[in-house]
Amino acid sequence: MDPPTLATHLIDQLRQQANPVNIAGQMRFGIRPKTELLGLSMVQLRDFAKPHRRNHPLALALWAHPIHEAQLLAALTADPKAFTPDLMDVWIRDFDTWDICDQVCMNVFRRSAHAFAKVSAWADREPEFERRAAFALLATLAVHAKKEPDETFLASLPLIEDAAADERNFVKKAVNWALRQIGKRRSETLHTAALDLAEDLSTRESKSARWIGKDAVRELTRRQ
């Protein structure tokens, strides 16, 4: 079965499991895509994805459909090694919810050779979910890039500081997430640097920066 036909077949199966009750619950949690929403859970989508891991042509065909769950399924079936920097930019321009952003960053982009370069490239993007992508990706890398040297993450702290004044909900939460995850790496150098930045942000004039800083201070001091 060619990728577009397989994508259509899988979407037909997704539609059969559409759940209006779940849609209402997802919308309460800020999942309000511009695309069609079917209300499937990530557990269900992972089951759909299992036979199709690293099927990149399928992922591209799924991503082209204006259906929220099709794009989530694309994130679970894509091949990270097949992403060029330009294709990564194409995908983030389609981000319209925090869960699409985070699932793509966690399942695909963090495994790309271009991941750290894209953190820097996207950190000052204007669209809310494009900017969120920079910090969701950074947070995910802080968890999973075990062998990355401290210097890489120290160099990202100015990006966090610059974005901390962004009052948009889905940006500030990702900035906070990135700062906390950097501070929780197994490195006293990073813990100290992240905590110092958090304490500084907690005194800023910006309401968003103060929230980010105070929340990160609470978590990072519990670690001690």
CYANA upper distance limits for C-alpha pairs under 8 A (distance plus 0.5 A):
  1 MET  CA      5 THR  CA      6.77
  1 MET  CA      6 LEU  CA      6.37
  2 ASP  CA      6 LEU  CA      6.60
  3 PRO  CA      7 ALA  CA      6.47
  3 PRO  CA     57 PRO  CA      6.36
  3 PRO  CA     58 LEU  CA      5.17
  3 PRO  CA     61 ALA  CA      6.81
  4 PRO  CA      8 THR  CA      6.74
  4 PRO  CA     58 LEU  CA      7.36
  4 PRO  CA     61 ALA  CA      5.90
  4 PRO  CA     62 LEU  CA      8.19
  5 THR  CA      9 HIS  CA      6.68
  6 LEU  CA     10 LEU  CA      6.65
  6 LEU  CA     58 LEU  CA      7.67
  7 ALA  CA     11 ILE  CA      6.64
  7 ALA  CA     58 LEU  CA      6.74
  7 ALA  CA     61 ALA  CA      6.56
  7 ALA  CA     62 LEU  CA      5.94
  8 THR  CA     12 ASP  CA      6.73
  8 THR  CA     62 LEU  CA      8.45
  9 HIS  CA     13 GLN  CA      7.03
 10 LEU  CA     14 LEU  CA      6.71
 10 LEU  CA     48 PHE  CA      8.35
 11 ILE  CA     15 ARG  CA      6.65
 11 ILE  CA     70 ALA  CA      7.15
 12 ASP  CA     16 GLN  CA      6.99
 13 GLN  CA     17 GLN  CA      7.35
 14 LEU  CA     18 ALA  CA      6.98
 14 LEU  CA     38 LEU  CA      8.14
 14 LEU  CA     40 LEU  CA      8.16
 14 LEU  CA     69 GLU  CA      8.20
 15 ARG  CA     38 LEU  CA      7.24
 17 GLN  CA     38 LEU  CA      8.42
 17 GLN  CA     40 LEU  CA      7.49
 18 ALA  CA     38 LEU  CA      5.23
 18 ALA  CA     39 GLY  CA      6.14
 18 ALA  CA     40 LEU  CA      6.68
 19 ASN  CA     23 ILE  CA      6.93
 19 ASN  CA     38 LEU  CA      6.68
 19 ASN  CA     39 GLY  CA      5.40
 19 ASN  CA     40 LEU  CA      6.95
 20 PRO  CA     24 ALA  CA      7.01
 20 PRO  CA     38 LEU  CA      7.66
 20 PRO  CA     39 GLY  CA      6.73
 21 VAL  CA     25 GLY  CA      7.08
 21 VAL  CA     39 GLY  CA      7.96
 22 ASN  CA     26 GLN  CA      6.53
 22 ASN  CA     39 GLY  CA      5.34
 22 ASN  CA     40 LEU  CA      7.53
 23 ILE  CA     27 MET  CA      6.68
 23 ILE  CA     37 LEU  CA      7.29
 23 ILE  CA     38 LEU  CA      7.05
 23 ILE  CA     39 GLY  CA      4.90
 23 ILE  CA     40 LEU  CA      8.49
 24 ALA  CA     28 ARG  CA      6.93
 25 GLY  CA     29 PHE  CA      7.18
 26 GLN  CA     30 GLY  CA      7.18
 26 GLN  CA     31 ILE  CA      5.84
 26 GLN  CA     32 ARG  CA      8.23
 26 GLN  CA     39 GLY  CA      7.76
 27 MET  CA     31 ILE  CA      5.25
 27 MET  CA     32 ARG  CA      6.00
 30 GLY  CA     97 THR  CA      8.16
 30 GLY  CA     98 TRP  CA      8.34
 31 ILE  CA     97 THR  CA      6.24
 31 ILE  CA     98 TRP  CA      7.50
 31 ILE  CA     99 ASP  CA      7.64
 32 ARG  CA     96 ASP  CA      8.36
 32 ARG  CA     97 THR  CA      6.97
 33 PRO  CA     37 LEU  CA      7.57
 33 PRO  CA     68 HIS  CA      7.35
 33 PRO  CA     96 ASP  CA      6.04
 33 PRO  CA     97 THR  CA      6.20
 34 LYS  CA     96 ASP  CA      7.13
 35 THR  CA     66 PRO  CA      5.47
 35 THR  CA     67 ILE  CA      5.59
 35 THR  CA     68 HIS  CA      6.18
 36 GLU  CA     66 PRO  CA      6.83
 36 GLU  CA     67 ILE  CA      5.07
 36 GLU  CA     68 HIS  CA      6.29
 37 LEU  CA     67 ILE  CA      6.73
 37 LEU  CA     68 HIS  CA      5.82
 37 LEU  CA     69 GLU  CA      7.37
 38 LEU  CA     67 ILE  CA      8.29
 38 LEU  CA     68 HIS  CA      7.78
 38 LEU  CA     69 GLU  CA      7.23
 39 GLY  CA     69 GLU  CA      8.38
 40 LEU  CA     44 GLN  CA      6.90
 40 LEU  CA     45 LEU  CA      7.54
 40 LEU  CA     69 GLU  CA      7.50
 41 SER  CA     45 LEU  CA      6.90
 42 MET  CA     46 ARG  CA      6.50
 43 VAL  CA     47 ASP  CA      6.99
 44 GLN  CA     48 PHE  CA      7.02
 45 LEU  CA     49 ALA  CA      6.68
 45 LEU  CA     69 GLU  CA      8.12
 45 LEU  CA     72 LEU  CA      8.10
 45 LEU  CA     73 LEU  CA      6.60
 46 ARG  CA     50 LYS  CA      6.70
 46 ARG  CA     73 LEU  CA      8.10
 46 ARG  CA     76 LEU  CA      7.52
 48 PHE  CA     52 HIS  CA      8.45
 48 PHE  CA     73 LEU  CA      8.16
 49 ALA  CA     53 ARG  CA      6.75
 49 ALA  CA     73 LEU  CA      6.93
 49 ALA  CA     76 LEU  CA      6.55
 49 ALA  CA     77 THR  CA      6.46
 52 HIS  CA     77 THR  CA      6.33
 53 ARG  CA     76 LEU  CA      7.47
 53 ARG  CA     77 THR  CA      5.10
 53 ARG  CA     78 ALA  CA      7.48
 53 ARG  CA     79 ASP  CA      8.23
 54 ARG  CA     77 THR  CA      5.63
 54 ARG  CA     78 ALA  CA      5.54
 54 ARG  CA     79 ASP  CA      4.88
 54 ARG  CA     80 PRO  CA      8.38
 55 ASN  CA     59 ALA  CA      6.84
 55 ASN  CA     77 THR  CA      6.12
 55 ASN  CA     78 ALA  CA      6.33
 55 ASN  CA     79 ASP  CA      6.98
 56 HIS  CA     60 LEU  CA      6.73
 56 HIS  CA     77 THR  CA      7.11
 56 HIS  CA     78 ALA  CA      5.09
 56 HIS  CA     79 ASP  CA      5.70
 56 HIS  CA     82 ALA  CA      7.73
 57 PRO  CA     61 ALA  CA      6.80
 57 PRO  CA     78 ALA  CA      8.40
 58 LEU  CA     62 LEU  CA      6.63
 58 LEU  CA     74 ALA  CA      7.93
 58 LEU  CA     77 THR  CA      7.85
 58 LEU  CA     78 ALA  CA      8.11
 59 ALA  CA     63 TRP  CA      6.55
 59 ALA  CA     73 LEU  CA      7.89
 59 ALA  CA     74 ALA  CA      4.71
 59 ALA  CA     75 ALA  CA      7.56
 59 ALA  CA     77 THR  CA      6.06
 59 ALA  CA     78 ALA  CA      5.50
 60 LEU  CA     64 ALA  CA      6.90
 60 LEU  CA     74 ALA  CA      7.36
 60 LEU  CA     78 ALA  CA      8.06
 61 ALA  CA     65 HIS  CA      7.67
 62 LEU  CA     70 ALA  CA      5.80
 62 LEU  CA     71 GLN  CA      6.54
 62 LEU  CA     73 LEU  CA      7.71
 62 LEU  CA     74 ALA  CA      6.04
 63 TRP  CA     70 ALA  CA      6.80
 63 TRP  CA     71 GLN  CA      5.21
 63 TRP  CA     74 ALA  CA      6.18
 64 ALA  CA     71 GLN  CA      8.32
 65 HIS  CA     70 ALA  CA      7.05
 65 HIS  CA     71 GLN  CA      7.83
 66 PRO  CA     70 ALA  CA      8.14
 66 PRO  CA     71 GLN  CA      8.34
 67 ILE  CA     71 GLN  CA      7.02
 68 HIS  CA     72 LEU  CA      6.91
 68 HIS  CA    100 ILE  CA      8.40
 69 GLU  CA     73 LEU  CA      6.50
 70 ALA  CA     74 ALA  CA      6.66
 71 GLN  CA     75 ALA  CA      6.93
 71 GLN  CA    100 ILE  CA      7.83
 72 LEU  CA     76 LEU  CA      7.15
 72 LEU  CA    100 ILE  CA      6.66
 72 LEU  CA    103 GLN  CA      7.50
 72 LEU  CA    104 VAL  CA      8.16
 73 LEU  CA     77 THR  CA      6.82
 74 ALA  CA     78 ALA  CA      6.30
 75 ALA  CA    103 GLN  CA      6.96
 75 ALA  CA    104 VAL  CA      5.62
 75 ALA  CA    107 ASN  CA      6.83
 75 ALA  CA    108 VAL  CA      6.91
 76 LEU  CA    104 VAL  CA      8.45
 76 LEU  CA    107 ASN  CA      6.93
 76 LEU  CA    108 VAL  CA      8.23
 78 ALA  CA    108 VAL  CA      7.35
 79 ASP  CA     83 PHE  CA      7.85
 79 ASP  CA    108 VAL  CA      7.58
 80 PRO  CA    108 VAL  CA      5.48
 80 PRO  CA    109 PHE  CA      6.85
 80 PRO  CA    111 ARG  CA      6.28
 80 PRO  CA    112 SER  CA      5.83
 81 LYS  CA    111 ARG  CA      8.01
 81 LYS  CA    112 SER  CA      6.41
 81 LYS  CA    113 ALA  CA      8.02
 83 PHE  CA     87 LEU  CA      6.30
 83 PHE  CA     88 MET  CA      6.75
 83 PHE  CA    112 SER  CA      7.49
 84 THR  CA     88 MET  CA      6.85
 84 THR  CA    114 HIS  CA      8.34
 85 PRO  CA     89 ASP  CA      6.91
 85 PRO  CA    114 HIS  CA      7.08
 85 PRO  CA    118 LYS  CA      8.34
 86 ASP  CA     90 VAL  CA      6.81
 87 LEU  CA     91 TRP  CA      6.80
 88 MET  CA     92 ILE  CA      6.86
 88 MET  CA    109 PHE  CA      8.20
 89 ASP  CA     93 ARG  CA      6.88
 90 VAL  CA     94 ASP  CA      7.55
 91 TRP  CA     95 PHE  CA      7.42
 92 ILE  CA    101 CYS  CA      7.90
 92 ILE  CA    129 PHE  CA      8.12
 92 ILE  CA    130 GLU  CA      6.24
 92 ILE  CA    133 ALA  CA      7.84
 93 ARG  CA    130 GLU  CA      7.11
 95 PHE  CA    100 ILE  CA      6.71
 95 PHE  CA    101 CYS  CA      6.29
 95 PHE  CA    129 PHE  CA      6.43
 95 PHE  CA    130 GLU  CA      7.41
 96 ASP  CA    100 ILE  CA      7.65
 96 ASP  CA    101 CYS  CA      8.16
 96 ASP  CA    129 PHE  CA      6.90
 97 THR  CA    101 CYS  CA      6.92
 97 THR  CA    129 PHE  CA      7.39
 98 TRP  CA    102 ASP  CA      6.56
 98 TRP  CA    129 PHE  CA      7.29
 98 TRP  CA    132 ARG  CA      8.41
 98 TRP  CA    170 PHE  CA      7.26
 99 ASP  CA    103 GLN  CA      6.38
100 ILE  CA    104 VAL  CA      6.64
101 CYS  CA    105 CYS  CA      6.74
101 CYS  CA    129 PHE  CA      7.22
101 CYS  CA    132 ARG  CA      7.99
101 CYS  CA    133 ALA  CA      6.41
101 CYS  CA    136 ALA  CA      8.13
102 ASP  CA    106 MET  CA      6.43
102 ASP  CA    133 ALA  CA      7.66
102 ASP  CA    136 ALA  CA      6.56
102 ASP  CA    137 LEU  CA      8.10
103 GLN  CA    107 ASN  CA      6.29
103 GLN  CA    108 VAL  CA      8.31
104 VAL  CA    108 VAL  CA      5.78
104 VAL  CA    109 PHE  CA      6.75
105 CYS  CA    109 PHE  CA      5.18
105 CYS  CA    110 ARG  CA      6.26
105 CYS  CA    133 ALA  CA      7.46
105 CYS  CA    136 ALA  CA      7.10
105 CYS  CA    137 LEU  CA      5.67
105 CYS  CA    140 THR  CA      7.76
106 MET  CA    110 ARG  CA      6.42
106 MET  CA    137 LEU  CA      7.46
106 MET  CA    140 THR  CA      6.52
107 ASN  CA    111 ARG  CA      7.99
108 VAL  CA    112 SER  CA      7.39
109 PHE  CA    114 HIS  CA      8.44
109 PHE  CA    115 ALA  CA      6.48
109 PHE  CA    137 LEU  CA      7.68
110 ARG  CA    115 ALA  CA      6.11
110 ARG  CA    137 LEU  CA      6.80
110 ARG  CA    140 THR  CA      7.23
110 ARG  CA    141 LEU  CA      6.50
111 ARG  CA    115 ALA  CA      7.63
114 HIS  CA    118 LYS  CA      6.70
115 ALA  CA    119 VAL  CA      7.00
115 ALA  CA    137 LEU  CA      7.96
116 PHE  CA    120 SER  CA      7.31
116 PHE  CA    138 LEU  CA      8.02
117 ALA  CA    121 ALA  CA      6.74
118 LYS  CA    122 TRP  CA      6.30
118 LYS  CA    134 ALA  CA      7.33
119 VAL  CA    123 ALA  CA      6.44
119 VAL  CA    133 ALA  CA      8.27
119 VAL  CA    134 ALA  CA      4.93
119 VAL  CA    135 PHE  CA      7.34
119 VAL  CA    137 LEU  CA      7.18
119 VAL  CA    138 LEU  CA      6.79
120 SER  CA    134 ALA  CA      7.64
120 SER  CA    156 SER  CA      8.22
120 SER  CA    159 LEU  CA      7.97
121 ALA  CA    125 ARG  CA      8.39
121 ALA  CA    134 ALA  CA      8.31
122 TRP  CA    130 GLU  CA      7.14
122 TRP  CA    131 ARG  CA      6.28
122 TRP  CA    133 ALA  CA      7.68
122 TRP  CA    134 ALA  CA      5.70
123 ALA  CA    131 ARG  CA      5.99
123 ALA  CA    132 ARG  CA      8.38
123 ALA  CA    134 ALA  CA      5.66
123 ALA  CA    135 PHE  CA      7.65
123 ALA  CA    159 LEU  CA      7.00
123 ALA  CA    163 ALA  CA      7.90
124 ASP  CA    131 ARG  CA      6.85
124 ASP  CA    163 ALA  CA      7.93
125 ARG  CA    130 GLU  CA      6.61
125 ARG  CA    131 ARG  CA      5.50
126 GLU  CA    130 GLU  CA      7.73
126 GLU  CA    131 ARG  CA      6.94
127 PRO  CA    131 ARG  CA      6.71
128 GLU  CA    132 ARG  CA      6.62
128 GLU  CA    168 ARG  CA      7.70
128 GLU  CA    170 PHE  CA      7.48
128 GLU  CA    171 VAL  CA      6.80
129 PHE  CA    133 ALA  CA      6.53
129 PHE  CA    170 PHE  CA      7.71
129 PHE  CA    171 VAL  CA      7.76
130 GLU  CA    134 ALA  CA      7.53
131 ARG  CA    135 PHE  CA      7.68
131 ARG  CA    171 VAL  CA      7.03
132 ARG  CA    136 ALA  CA      6.47
132 ARG  CA    170 PHE  CA      6.94
132 ARG  CA    171 VAL  CA      5.29
132 ARG  CA    174 ALA  CA      6.32
132 ARG  CA    175 VAL  CA      8.06
133 ALA  CA    137 LEU  CA      6.31
134 ALA  CA    138 LEU  CA      6.68
135 PHE  CA    139 ALA  CA      6.47
135 PHE  CA    160 ILE  CA      8.38
135 PHE  CA    171 VAL  CA      8.41
135 PHE  CA    174 ALA  CA      5.81
135 PHE  CA    175 VAL  CA      5.95
135 PHE  CA    177 TRP  CA      8.06
135 PHE  CA    178 ALA  CA      6.21
136 ALA  CA    140 THR  CA      6.69
136 ALA  CA    174 ALA  CA      5.87
136 ALA  CA    175 VAL  CA      8.07
136 ALA  CA    177 TRP  CA      7.78
136 ALA  CA    178 ALA  CA      7.16
137 LEU  CA    141 LEU  CA      6.60
138 LEU  CA    142 ALA  CA      6.62
138 LEU  CA    178 ALA  CA      6.28
139 ALA  CA    143 VAL  CA      7.08
139 ALA  CA    174 ALA  CA      8.16
139 ALA  CA    177 TRP  CA      6.46
139 ALA  CA    178 ALA  CA      4.44
139 ALA  CA    179 LEU  CA      7.87
139 ALA  CA    180 ARG  CA      8.48
139 ALA  CA    181 GLN  CA      6.17
139 ALA  CA    182 ILE  CA      7.57
140 THR  CA    144 HIS  CA      6.72
140 THR  CA    178 ALA  CA      8.21
140 THR  CA    181 GLN  CA      8.48
141 LEU  CA    145 ALA  CA      5.54
142 ALA  CA    146 LYS  CA      8.08
142 ALA  CA    153 PHE  CA      8.16
142 ALA  CA    178 ALA  CA      7.92
142 ALA  CA    181 GLN  CA      6.24
142 ALA  CA    182 ILE  CA      5.95
142 ALA  CA    185 ARG  CA      7.36
143 VAL  CA    181 GLN  CA      6.98
143 VAL  CA    182 ILE  CA      8.35
143 VAL  CA    185 ARG  CA      7.69
148 GLU  CA    152 THR  CA      7.40
149 PRO  CA    153 PHE  CA      7.97
150 ASP  CA    154 LEU  CA      6.62
150 ASP  CA    187 SER  CA      8.05
150 ASP  CA    189 THR  CA      8.04
150 ASP  CA    190 LEU  CA      7.13
151 GLU  CA    155 ALA  CA      6.55
152 THR  CA    156 SER  CA      7.19
153 PHE  CA    157 LEU  CA      7.25
153 PHE  CA    182 ILE  CA      7.36
153 PHE  CA    190 LEU  CA      8.09
154 LEU  CA    190 LEU  CA      7.38
154 LEU  CA    193 ALA  CA      8.00
156 SER  CA    160 ILE  CA      7.21
157 LEU  CA    161 GLU  CA      6.75
157 LEU  CA    179 LEU  CA      8.14
157 LEU  CA    194 ALA  CA      8.02
157 LEU  CA    197 LEU  CA      8.36
158 PRO  CA    162 ASP  CA      6.58
159 LEU  CA    163 ALA  CA      6.73
160 ILE  CA    164 ALA  CA      6.43
160 ILE  CA    175 VAL  CA      6.51
160 ILE  CA    178 ALA  CA      8.27
160 ILE  CA    179 LEU  CA      7.52
161 GLU  CA    165 ALA  CA      8.35
161 GLU  CA    197 LEU  CA      8.08
161 GLU  CA    201 LEU  CA      8.10
163 ALA  CA    171 VAL  CA      8.50
163 ALA  CA    172 LYS  CA      8.15
163 ALA  CA    175 VAL  CA      7.51
164 ALA  CA    172 LYS  CA      6.84
164 ALA  CA    175 VAL  CA      7.04
164 ALA  CA    201 LEU  CA      8.20
164 ALA  CA    208 SER  CA      6.83
164 ALA  CA    209 ALA  CA      5.23
164 ALA  CA    212 ILE  CA      7.52
165 ALA  CA    172 LYS  CA      8.35
165 ALA  CA    206 SER  CA      6.06
165 ALA  CA    207 LYS  CA      7.98
165 ALA  CA    208 SER  CA      6.02
165 ALA  CA    209 ALA  CA      5.64
166 ASP  CA    171 VAL  CA      7.23
166 ASP  CA    172 LYS  CA      6.76
166 ASP  CA    208 SER  CA      7.02
166 ASP  CA    209 ALA  CA      8.31
167 GLU  CA    171 VAL  CA      7.95
167 GLU  CA    172 LYS  CA      6.87
167 GLU  CA    207 LYS  CA      7.89
167 GLU  CA    208 SER  CA      5.73
168 ARG  CA    172 LYS  CA      6.64
169 ASN  CA    173 LYS  CA      6.69
170 PHE  CA    174 ALA  CA      6.87
171 VAL  CA    175 VAL  CA      6.72
172 LYS  CA    176 ASN  CA      6.60
172 LYS  CA    208 SER  CA      6.98
172 LYS  CA    209 ALA  CA      8.43
172 LYS  CA    212 ILE  CA      7.45
173 LYS  CA    177 TRP  CA      6.60
173 LYS  CA    212 ILE  CA      8.08
174 ALA  CA    178 ALA  CA      6.65
175 VAL  CA    179 LEU  CA      6.78
175 VAL  CA    212 ILE  CA      7.93
176 ASN  CA    180 ARG  CA      6.69
176 ASN  CA    212 ILE  CA      5.58
176 ASN  CA    213 GLY  CA      8.10
176 ASN  CA    215 ASP  CA      8.14
176 ASN  CA    216 ALA  CA      7.17
177 TRP  CA    181 GLN  CA      6.68
178 ALA  CA    182 ILE  CA      6.68
179 LEU  CA    183 GLY  CA      6.78
179 LEU  CA    194 ALA  CA      6.79
179 LEU  CA    198 ALA  CA      8.25
179 LEU  CA    216 ALA  CA      7.47
180 ARG  CA    184 LYS  CA      6.75
180 ARG  CA    194 ALA  CA      7.88
180 ARG  CA    216 ALA  CA      6.04
180 ARG  CA    219 GLU  CA      7.68
180 ARG  CA    220 LEU  CA      7.36
181 GLN  CA    185 ARG  CA      7.05
182 ILE  CA    190 LEU  CA      6.96
182 ILE  CA    191 HIS  CA      7.61
182 ILE  CA    194 ALA  CA      7.20
183 GLY  CA    187 SER  CA      8.46
183 GLY  CA    190 LEU  CA      6.00
183 GLY  CA    191 HIS  CA      4.58
183 GLY  CA    192 THR  CA      7.81
183 GLY  CA    193 ALA  CA      7.97
183 GLY  CA    194 ALA  CA      5.50
183 GLY  CA    195 LEU  CA      7.23
183 GLY  CA    220 LEU  CA      7.05
184 LYS  CA    190 LEU  CA      8.34
184 LYS  CA    191 HIS  CA      6.73
184 LYS  CA    220 LEU  CA      7.53
184 LYS  CA    223 ARG  CA      8.18
185 ARG  CA    190 LEU  CA      7.48
185 ARG  CA    191 HIS  CA      7.59
187 SER  CA    191 HIS  CA      6.65
188 GLU  CA    192 THR  CA      6.44
189 THR  CA    193 ALA  CA      6.68
190 LEU  CA    194 ALA  CA      6.39
191 HIS  CA    195 LEU  CA      6.50
191 HIS  CA    220 LEU  CA      7.95
192 THR  CA    196 ASP  CA      6.52
193 ALA  CA    197 LEU  CA      6.76
194 ALA  CA    198 ALA  CA      6.59
195 LEU  CA    199 GLU  CA      6.60
195 LEU  CA    216 ALA  CA      7.86
195 LEU  CA    217 VAL  CA      6.63
195 LEU  CA    220 LEU  CA      6.97
195 LEU  CA    221 THR  CA      8.36
196 ASP  CA    200 ASP  CA      6.74
197 LEU  CA    201 LEU  CA      6.60
197 LEU  CA    213 GLY  CA      7.92
198 ALA  CA    202 SER  CA      6.65
198 ALA  CA    212 ILE  CA      7.65
198 ALA  CA    213 GLY  CA      4.55
198 ALA  CA    214 LYS  CA      7.21
198 ALA  CA    216 ALA  CA      6.36
198 ALA  CA    217 VAL  CA      6.21
199 GLU  CA    203 THR  CA      7.50
199 GLU  CA    213 GLY  CA      6.30
199 GLU  CA    214 LYS  CA      7.49
199 GLU  CA    217 VAL  CA      6.82
200 ASP  CA    204 ARG  CA      7.47
200 ASP  CA    213 GLY  CA      7.57
201 LEU  CA    209 ALA  CA      5.76
201 LEU  CA    210 ARG  CA      5.94
201 LEU  CA    212 ILE  CA      7.56
201 LEU  CA    213 GLY  CA      5.19
201 LEU  CA    214 LYS  CA      8.16
202 SER  CA    209 ALA  CA      6.88
202 SER  CA    210 ARG  CA      4.44
202 SER  CA    211 TRP  CA      7.13
202 SER  CA    212 ILE  CA      7.56
202 SER  CA    213 GLY  CA      4.72
202 SER  CA    214 LYS  CA      5.60
203 THR  CA    210 ARG  CA      6.48
203 THR  CA    213 GLY  CA      8.42
204 ARG  CA    209 ALA  CA      6.70
204 ARG  CA    210 ARG  CA      6.25
205 GLU  CA    209 ALA  CA      8.11
205 GLU  CA    210 ARG  CA      7.82
206 SER  CA    210 ARG  CA      6.75
207 LYS  CA    211 TRP  CA      6.74
208 SER  CA    212 ILE  CA      6.66
209 ALA  CA    213 GLY  CA      6.50
210 ARG  CA    214 LYS  CA      6.48
211 TRP  CA    215 ASP  CA      6.50
212 ILE  CA    216 ALA  CA      6.60
213 GLY  CA    217 VAL  CA      6.53
214 LYS  CA    218 ARG  CA      6.79
215 ASP  CA    219 GLU  CA      7.02
216 ALA  CA    220 LEU  CA      6.43
217 VAL  CA    221 THR  CA      6.33
218 ARG  CA    222 ARG  CA      6.83
219 GLU  CA    223 ARG  CA      7.23
220 LEU  CA    224 GLN  CA      7.70
